[in-house]
Amino acid sequence: MLTADKVKTLTTLDPTGLAQFLQASGYSGQRFSEAKFLGITNGGQFCYSVTFPDESGTGEVETSKVFLAYDHVNDSVTADI
């Protein structure tokens, strides 16, 4: 079951927390300067907007989205970009 506490946790993650979920899901080197919870998608994923410095070194800030999926059977969370 998706409890109120789990919803609270999954909707209030900071940049470090999102990066940790991505690392556990097989991504590496993700570092974000900001993370903002946007909402829950039609598919039930928790959606965040993230910002990070441009990897090519231009000094620009880039924006992307991170999606978290909660598996109630295994009580686990996976992340995807």
Secondary structure, DSSP 8 states (H G I E B T S, - for coil): ---HHHHHHHHS--HHHHHHHHHHTT--S---SEEEEEEE-TTS-EEEEEEEE-TTSS--EEEEEEEEEEETTTTEEEEE-
